[in-house]
């Protein structure tokens, strides 16, 4: 089973906030985490196949689990570096103002 720091709903909030404020990096990481969770679940469902296929699915699931943990740590660090509100998972005011300034100058 995948160890999850961020629940799916939390990742969806990060994606939504990132897209609204045109800050794609947190959204991209959150999206990759959701995709990894789907891939991991798929591999777990396929483990009942033949012994050869089971080994393939175990390998894929193990690799996904390792990468998932690293990506969650990365997202956690991004949210810390950008000073996101951890309770509401909203982008800090400073990043929103920077986005607005960039739009005005365009």
Secondary structure, 3 states (H helix, E strand, C coil): CCCCCCCHHHHHHHHHHHHHCCCHHHHHHHHHHHHHHHHHHHHHHCCCCCHHHHHHHHHHHHHHHHHHHHHHHHHHHHHHHCCCECCCCECCHHHHHHHHHHHHHC
